[in-house]
Amino acid sequence: MMEKRPDWQDEILRQWVRLKADLPSRQIGVAFGFLLFSVFLPLSVTLVAYALNIVTEVTQVRLMRRFTERPTRLGQAAIITNSVIGMAAFCVPPMLLWDLDDPIAGYVAALALIGALLNVSVMRAAHLVYGILCGLPPALALLWMPMHHAFGPTPLATAPVATAGVVVLLGYFASALIQNHHAQSDMVRARDRADDASRAKSRFLSAMSHEMRTPLNAILGLSQLMRESPDRAAVRDHAQAIETAARSLKMLVEDVLDLASATEGEIRFRPVTAALGHEITQAAATGAAPTAAGLRILTEIAETVPELARFDPALLRKCLTHVAALVLAAQPAPRPAALRLRAGLAPGRVGRLRITVEAATEERATAGDMPDEAAGPMLGDGDEALGLTLVRRIAEVMGGEVMMMTGADGRACAQFEMPFKAVPAPPTTGAETDHGRLRVLVVDDIATNRFVVIQLLRTLGIEAAEAESGPEALELLAAGGFDLVLLDMNMPGMDGEATFRAIRAMAAPCAAIPVLALTADASAEQRDRTLALGLNGHVPKPVDKRLLWAEILGALPPPP
């Protein structure tokens, strides 16, 4: 990648582009101005000033070309000095015109200086220092005009008023110059971001082309071998290899979709109450499966890690899945025998989980050691850099961070941190102590399920009413008086999803009431689907009192 120039060099070069584009119209205006000056001033004076202006223009071209080839601070100073001299040469005739006893000459003088300031604020704003210094000669000349009458041999009483007007005008030109400079800088930064995005897209497509062809080549080649092979054992081996390649391709497609969602800001953070240890173990197994068949998964979870916590299990699994795959892909020989994860609380940081991931050889997996510190950061490239970009985006959505490192033995490892909320124990004195009177509607078509949930709610000091169907629940909600709904998702007739949509379609305040899903399907897929519908939480059956309380706390607004 080409090294980026310092801002001051880039600004001078952009200023040169602007001046070259403005050169024809600028010289026409300058020539016309000196032609007007010659009407009132001796021709020799006008020609000398015009010649000096032309010399500075020619010198400017040479200095800019030299700066383009070799940008230096000395070259910058020479360019600015030359431009200031050229601007000063243009300002001398207007000052001489102002001293003439002719109002039209004074008008021409003021018009010329205002035109010079307009040129500075519009065409010389790319490099702010350059613009300010080039604007000094016409600004000082314009300020001198009324002050000349204020402090001259015959002072005019109205001269201070004119001076104040000039000061205001100069302030406006300065403001316009600065705003124009910032606008151009913003445009350049936006262009650079677009160029970076375009280059990243090209690298992404190149990496995708390579990564997709690898499993596709395996699938197509092995499929042909299966068709032609009479050996059943060989066919079985080919089928297993095809399955592995297909899994790799599936993960690659999911990576692309996830990265697109992360780039567009479409990944949503949906915290629920879940078992931390179980989610970590499942994520590691999922990430290792398509990469290394038969790999052992070793998970170490510290006793300080709470069994239940509020976090986003879907994003945790997605992030750890990619981290595990990245660690395995970055391993040098020999082939790792196990994927080891160690989870514990981040030292000195409350409510933050730290997970260290390492692919261990047979010797280290047996020894059971795992380094506490890494030797340094690991820089990936190609598809690894793409995967690292994805996991970092996902971690940012969760409020966490991911770091890929190289261990002291040269093997890759990763460290992932994320915040979580510990699940408080159910209150012994009842929920009304902190939250006041709470009333919950339990919707389930099975009476036994309603009875169990209502009894658990009463032990928490929460009042409960029940409904055995979606339509009955809607009638009760319309009457008002409820703070939360526990909704079974698998009811006959009007199921939980239809009931939830009907609740959200009701008039306020019923439409905004928190709704928790009650479901016998405790799988991660069902939980993710439930949250994607927009429900405020997920309570699997059989209902755990502590998890139920945590989900209620997460759905309700905090107490005053």
C-alpha positions in Angstrom: 0.0 0.0 0.0 1.3 3.5 -1.0 2.4 5.6 2.0 0.1 8.4 2.7 1.5 12.0 2.3 1.4 14.4 5.2 -1.6 16.7 5.2 0.4 19.8 4.5 2.0 18.3 1.4 -1.3 17.0 0.1 -2.9 20.4 0.7 -0.1 22.2 -1.3 -0.5 19.8 -4.2 -4.3 20.2 -4.1 -3.8 24.0 -4.0 -1.7 23.7 -7.2 -4.5 21.8 -8.9 -6.9 24.6 -8.0 -4.6 27.4 -9.1 -3.9 25.7 -12.5 -7.6 25.3 -13.1 -8.2 29.0 -12.2 -5.1 30.3 -14.2 -6.9 31.4 -17.5 -9.8 33.2 -15.8 -7.5 34.6 -13.1 -5.1 36.1 -15.6 -7.9 37.6 -17.7 -9.3 39.3 -14.6 -5.8 40.5 -13.6 -5.1 41.9 -17.0 -8.5 43.7 -17.1 -7.7 45.1 -13.7 -4.4 46.5 -14.7 -6.0 47.9 -17.8 -8.4 49.9 -15.6 -5.5 51.0 -13.4 -3.7 52.4 -16.5 -6.7 54.8 -17.1 -5.9 56.6 -13.8 -2.2 55.9 -13.2 1.0 56.4 -15.3 1.5 53.6 -17.7 5.0 52.9 -16.4 3.7 52.2 -12.9 1.0 49.9 -14.1 3.4 48.0 -16.4 5.9 47.4 -13.6 3.3 46.1 -11.2 1.8 43.9 -13.9 5.2 42.6 -14.9 6.0 41.7 -11.3 2.6 39.8 -11.1 3.5 37.8 -14.3 6.9 37.0 -12.9 5.4 35.6 -9.7 2.9 33.5 -11.8 5.8 31.9 -13.8 7.8 31.4 -10.7 4.8 29.8 -9.1 4.6 27.2 -11.8 8.3 26.3 -11.5 8.1 26.1 -7.7 5.0 23.9 -7.8 6.5 21.5 -10.3 9.6 21.2 -8.2 7.5 20.6 -5.1 5.5 17.9 -6.9 8.8 16.0 -7.5 10.3 16.7 -4.1 8.0 18.1 -1.4 9.9 19.9 1.3 9.2 22.5 4.0 11.6 24.9 2.2 9.6 24.5 -1.0 6.4 25.2 0.9 7.9 28.4 2.3 9.1 29.5 -1.2 5.6 28.9 -2.7 3.9 30.9 0.0 6.4 33.8 -0.2 6.2 34.0 -4.0 2.3 34.1 -3.9 2.3 36.8 -1.2 4.7 38.9 -3.3 2.4 38.5 -6.4 -0.6 39.5 -4.4 1.2 42.5 -2.9 2.2 43.6 -6.5 -1.5 43.5 -7.5 -2.5 45.6 -4.4 0.0 48.5 -5.0 -2.0 50.2 -7.9 -5.3 50.2 -5.9 -3.6 51.9 -3.0 -2.2 54.6 -5.4 -5.7 55.0 -6.9 -7.2 55.6 -3.5 -4.9 58.7 -3.0 -6.3 60.3 -6.2 -9.0 62.9 -5.9 -11.4 60.9 -8.1 -14.3 58.9 -6.6 -14.4 56.6 -9.6 -10.7 55.7 -9.0 -11.5 55.0 -5.4 -14.4 52.7 -6.5 -12.1 50.8 -8.9 -9.5 50.4 -6.1 -12.0 49.0 -3.6 -13.5 46.7 -6.3 -10.0 45.3 -7.2 -9.1 44.6 -3.5 -12.5 42.9 -2.8 -12.0 40.8 -6.0 -8.6 39.8 -4.7 -10.1 38.7 -1.3 -12.8 36.8 -3.2 -10.1 34.9 -5.1 -8.3 34.1 -1.9 -11.4 32.8 -0.1 -12.6 30.7 -3.0 -9.5 29.5 -4.8 -6.7 29.5 -2.2 -8.4 27.7 0.7 -6.9 24.2 0.1 -3.9 25.1 2.3 -5.1 27.3 5.1 -1.8 28.9 5.9 -1.3 29.7 2.2 -4.7 31.3 2.0 -4.4 33.4 5.1 -0.9 34.8 4.1 -2.1 35.4 0.5 -5.1 37.3 1.9 -2.9 39.6 4.1 -1.9 42.1 1.3 -5.4 42.9 0.0 -6.8 42.8 3.6 -4.2 45.3 4.9 -4.7 47.5 1.8 -8.4 47.6 2.2 -8.1 48.4 5.9 -5.6 51.1 5.1 -8.0 53.0 2.9 -10.4 54.4 5.6 -7.7 54.6 8.2 -5.7 56.7 5.8 -8.5 59.3 6.0 -8.9 58.8 9.8 -5.3 59.7 10.6 -4.3 61.8 7.6 -3.7 65.6 7.5 -7.5 66.2 7.3 -9.2 63.5 9.3 -12.8 62.6 8.3 -15.3 62.0 11.1 -16.9 59.2 9.2 -13.7 57.3 8.7 -14.0 55.2 11.8 -17.5 54.0 10.6 -15.9 52.9 7.3 -13.1 51.2 9.2 -15.6 49.2 11.2 -17.3 48.2 8.0 -14.0 47.0 6.5 -13.3 45.0 9.7 -16.6 43.2 9.4 -16.1 42.5 5.7 -12.6 41.1 6.4 -14.0 38.9 9.2 -16.6 37.5 6.7 -13.9 36.8 4.2 -11.8 35.1 6.8 -14.8 33.0 7.9 -15.5 32.0 4.3 -11.9 31.0 3.8 -11.8 28.8 6.9 -15.2 27.2 6.1 -14.1 26.6 2.5 -10.9 24.9 3.8 -12.9 22.7 6.1 -15.3 21.8 3.4 -12.5 20.8 1.0 -10.8 18.8 3.7 -14.0 16.9 4.5 -14.4 16.2 0.8 -10.9 14.8 0.6 -11.4 12.6 3.7 -14.7 11.3 2.2 -12.9 10.6 -1.1 -10.1 8.8 0.8 -12.6 6.7 2.7 -14.4 5.8 -0.5 -11.1 4.8 -2.1 -10.2 2.7 1.0 -13.6 1.1 0.8 -13.1 0.4 -2.9 -9.7 -1.2 -2.3 -11.0 -3.2 0.6 -13.8 -4.4 -1.6 -11.3 -5.5 -4.2 -9.3 -7.4 -1.6 -12.5 -8.9 -0.3 -13.5 -10.1 -3.7 -10.1 -11.5 -4.4 -10.0 -13.3 -1.0 -13.6 -14.6 -1.6 -12.7 -15.9 -5.1 -9.8 -17.9 -3.6 -11.6 -19.2 -0.6 -14.7 -20.2 -2.5 -12.8 -22.0 -5.2 -11.0 -24.2 -2.7 -14.1 -26.0 -1.3 -15.8 -25.9 -4.7 -12.8 -27.6 -6.3 -13.0 -30.3 -3.6 -16.7 -30.8 -4.0 -16.6 -31.0 -7.8 -13.5 -33.2 -7.9 -14.6 -35.6 -5.2 -18.1 -35.8 -6.8 -16.6 -37.0 -10.0 -14.4 -39.6 -8.1 -17.5 -40.9 -6.3 -19.3 -41.4 -9.6 -16.5 -43.4 -11.1 -15.3 -45.3 -8.0 -16.6 -48.9 -7.4 -15.0 -49.0 -3.9 -17.6 -48.3 -1.2 -15.0 -47.4 1.4 -13.5 -44.8 -1.0 -16.9 -43.5 -1.7 -17.5 -43.1 2.0 -14.2 -41.2 2.4 -15.1 -39.0 -0.6 -18.5 -38.2 0.9 -17.0 -37.2 4.2 -14.5 -34.9 2.4 -17.4 -33.4 0.4 -19.3 -32.7 3.6 -16.3 -31.0 5.2 -15.8 -28.8 2.1 -19.5 -28.0 2.0 -19.4 -26.9 5.7 -16.4 -24.7 4.9 -18.3 -23.2 2.0 -21.4 -22.7 4.2 -19.3 -20.9 6.8 -17.7 -18.7 4.2 -21.2 -17.6 2.8 -22.3 -16.9 6.4 -19.1 -14.8 6.9 -19.9 -12.7 3.8 -23.5 -12.1 5.0 -22.4 -11.3 8.5 -19.7 -8.9 7.3 -22.3 -7.2 5.1 -24.7 -6.9 8.0 -21.9 -5.5 10.2 -20.9 -3.0 7.6 -24.4 -1.7 7.2 -24.9 -1.6 11.0 -27.7 -4.2 10.8 -26.3 -6.5 13.5 -28.5 -5.9 16.6 -27.5 -6.6 20.2 -30.3 -8.6 21.9 -29.3 -9.6 25.5 -31.1 -12.4 27.2 -30.4 -14.6 30.3 -28.5 -17.7 29.4 -25.8 -20.1 30.7 -22.4 -18.7 29.9 -20.4 -21.9 30.2 -22.8 -23.9 27.9 -22.7 -21.1 25.2 -18.9 -21.0 25.3 -18.6 -24.7 24.9 -21.1 -24.9 22.0 -19.5 -22.0 20.2 -16.0 -23.6 20.3 -17.4 -26.9 19.0 -19.2 -25.1 16.2 -16.1 -23.1 15.1 -13.8 -26.2 15.1 -16.2 -28.6 13.4 -15.7 -27.5 9.7 -12.0 -26.8 10.2 -10.6 -29.9 11.8 -12.6 -33.1 12.2 -11.8 -35.0 15.3 -10.3 -32.0 17.2 -10.8 -32.2 20.9 -12.5 -29.3 22.6 -11.0 -28.4 26.1 -13.0 -25.8 28.0 -11.9 -24.3 31.3 -14.4 -22.1 33.0 -13.3 -20.3 36.2 -15.5 -20.7 39.3 -15.9 -16.9 39.4 -17.9 -17.0 36.1 -21.6 -16.9 37.0 -23.7 -19.8 35.8 -26.4 -17.4 34.4 -25.9 -13.9 33.0 -27.5 -11.5 30.6 -25.7 -11.2 27.3 -26.3 -11.9 23.6 -25.8 -15.7 23.1 -26.2 -15.5 19.3 -23.4 -12.8 18.9 -21.2 -14.6 21.5 -21.5 -17.9 19.6 -21.0 -16.1 16.2 -17.9 -14.3 17.5 -16.3 -17.3 19.2 -17.1 -19.5 16.2 -15.0 -17.2 14.0 -12.3 -16.7 16.6 -11.9 -20.5 16.9 -11.7 -20.9 13.1 -9.1 -18.1 12.9 -6.9 -19.6 15.6 -7.0 -23.0 13.9 -6.3 -21.6 10.4 -3.3 -19.6 11.7 -1.5 -22.6 13.3 1.9 -23.7 11.9 2.8 -27.4 11.8 2.4 -29.7 13.6 -1.4 -30.1 13.3 -3.2 -29.0 16.6 -4.7 -31.8 18.6 -7.1 -29.7 20.7 -8.8 -26.4 20.8 -8.6 -25.0 24.3 -10.7 -22.2 25.8 -10.3 -20.6 29.2 -13.0 -18.3 30.5 -12.8 -16.1 33.5 -13.5 -12.6 34.7 -11.2 -9.9 33.3 -8.8 -8.7 36.0 -9.8 -5.4 37.6 -12.9 -5.0 35.4 -16.3 -5.5 36.9 -18.9 -7.4 34.8 -16.5 -8.3 32.0 -15.7 -11.8 30.7 -12.3 -12.7 29.2 -12.0 -15.8 27.0 -8.6 -17.0 25.8 -8.5 -19.4 22.8 -5.5 -21.5 21.8 -5.0 -24.5 19.5 -2.7 -26.9 21.5 -0.5 -29.7 20.2 -0.8 -33.2 21.6 2.0 -32.5 24.0 0.5 -29.3 25.3 -3.0 -30.7 25.4 -1.8 -33.5 27.6 0.3 -31.2 29.8 -2.7 -29.0 30.4 -0.7 -25.7 30.4 -1.8 -22.6 28.7 0.1 -19.3 28.5 -1.2 -16.4 30.4 0.4 -13.9 28.2 1.1 -13.6 24.5 4.4 -12.5 22.9 2.7 -10.0 20.6 0.0 -9.1 18.1 -0.5 -11.3 15.1 -1.3 -9.5 11.8 -3.4 -11.6 9.4 -3.9 -11.2 5.7 -6.3 -12.4 3.0 -9.2 -14.3 4.4 -7.8 -14.2 7.9 -7.8 -10.4 7.9 -11.3 -10.6 6.6 -12.4 -12.9 9.4 -10.7 -10.7 12.0 -12.5 -7.7 10.7 -15.8 -9.5 11.1 -15.2 -10.7 14.6 -14.0 -7.2 15.7 -17.2 -5.7 14.3 -19.4 -8.2 16.1 -17.4 -7.7 19.3 -17.9 -3.9 19.0 -21.7 -4.4 18.8 -21.5 -6.3 22.1 -19.2 -3.7 23.7 -16.3 -6.1 23.6 -13.0 -6.5 21.8 -10.9 -9.2 20.1 -7.2 -9.5 19.9 -5.3 -12.1 17.8 -1.8 -12.8 19.2 1.2 -15.0 18.7 2.2 -17.0 21.8 5.7 -17.4 23.2 6.1 -20.6 21.3 5.1 -19.0 18.0 1.6 -20.5 17.9 -1.5 -18.3 17.4 -3.9 -17.6 20.1 -6.8 -15.1 20.7 -8.3 -13.1 23.5 -11.9 -12.0 23.6 -13.5 -9.8 26.1 -17.2 -8.8 26.5 -19.4 -7.2 29.1 -22.2 -9.1 30.8 -24.8 -8.4 33.5 -24.8 -10.8 36.5 -28.2 -12.3 37.2 -29.4 -11.2 40.7 -30.9 -13.6 43.1 -34.7 -13.5 43.3 -35.8 -11.0 46.1 -36.7 -12.6 49.4 -39.0 -9.7 50.4 -40.9 -9.6 47.0 -40.6 -7.5 43.9 -42.7 -4.7 45.3 -39.8 -3.6 47.5 -37.9 -2.2 44.5 -40.4 -2.2 41.7 -43.7 -1.5 43.4 -46.8 -3.5 42.5 -46.3 -5.6 39.4 -49.0 -7.4 37.5 -48.2 -10.0 34.9 -50.5 -11.8 32.4 -49.6 -15.4 31.8 -50.9 -16.7 28.4 -50.7 -20.5 27.9 -53.2 -23.0 26.5 -52.2 -25.7 29.2 -53.6 -25.0 32.7 -50.7 -26.8 34.4 -48.2 -24.6 32.8 -50.1 -21.5 33.8 -50.4 -22.7 37.4 -46.6 -23.4 37.7 -45.7 -20.0 36.3 -48.2 -18.1 38.4 -47.0 -19.8 41.6 -43.4 -18.8 40.7 -44.5 -15.3 40.1 -46.3 -15.2 43.5 -43.2 -16.3 45.3 -41.5 -13.3 43.7 -44.2 -11.0 45.0 -45.8 -10.4 41.6 -49.5 -10.5 41.0 -50.6 -12.7 38.0 -53.7 -13.2 35.8 -54.1 -15.9 33.2 -55.4 -16.4 29.7 -55.7 -19.7 27.8 -55.7 -18.3 24.3 -54.5 -15.3 22.3 -58.0 -13.7 21.8 -58.6 -13.9 25.6 -55.3 -12.3 26.3 -56.1 -9.4 23.9 -59.4 -8.8 25.7 -57.6 -8.7 29.1 -54.9 -6.5 27.9 -57.4 -4.1 26.4 -58.9 -3.7 29.9 -55.4 -2.5 31.1 -53.6 -2.8 34.4 -50.7 -5.1 33.3 -47.0 -4.5 33.4 -45.7 -7.5 31.4 -46.9 -10.5 29.4 -45.6 -14.1 29.5 -46.6 -15.6 26.2 -46.6 -19.3 25.2 -45.4 -19.4 21.6 -47.0 -22.8 20.7 -50.7 -22.4 21.3 -53.4 -23.9 19.0 -55.4 -21.5 16.9 -53.9 -18.1 17.4 -50.3 -19.0 18.2 -47.8 -16.9 20.2 -46.3 -15.1 17.1 -49.8 -14.0 15.9 -50.8 -13.0 19.4 -47.6 -10.9 19.8 -48.2 -9.1 16.5 -51.7 -8.4 17.6 -50.4 -6.9 20.9 -48.0 -4.7 19.0 -50.9 -3.5 16.7 -53.1 -2.5 19.7 -53.5 1.1 20.8 -51.1 2.7 23.3 -50.1 1.9 26.0 -50.9 -1.8 25.3 -48.8 -1.9 22.2 -45.6 -1.1 24.2 -46.1 -3.6 27.0 -43.0 -5.9 27.4 -43.6 -9.5 26.2 -41.5 -12.5 27.2 -41.7 -15.7 25.2 -42.6 -19.0 27.0 -41.5 -22.0 25.0 -40.6 -25.6 25.5 -38.0 -25.3 22.7 -34.9 -24.2 24.5 -32.6 -24.4 21.5 -30.4 -21.5 20.6 -32.1 -21.3 17.1 -35.5 -20.9 18.7 -34.3 -18.2 21.1 -32.7 -16.3 18.2 -35.8 -16.5 16.2 -37.9 -15.4 19.1 -35.8 -12.3 19.7 -35.7 -11.5 16.0 -39.5 -11.2 16.1 -39.1 -8.4 18.6 -40.0 -10.0 21.9 -38.3 -8.6 25.0 -37.0 -11.9 26.3 -37.1 -15.7 26.2 -38.0 -18.1 29.1 -37.6 -21.8 28.3 -39.6 -24.5 29.9 -39.3 -26.0 32.5 -39.2 -22.5 34.0 -36.3 -21.7 36.3 -37.2 -19.1 38.9 -33.9 -17.3 38.8 -33.9 -17.1 35.0 -37.6 -16.0 35.0 -36.7 -13.2 37.5 -33.7 -12.1 35.4 -35.8 -11.9 32.2 -38.5 -9.9 34.0 -35.8 -7.5 35.2 -34.4 -7.2 31.8 -37.7 -6.4 30.2 -39.0 -3.9 32.7 -37.7 -0.3 33.0 -35.4 0.2 36.0 -37.1 1.3 39.3 -37.2 5.0 40.0 
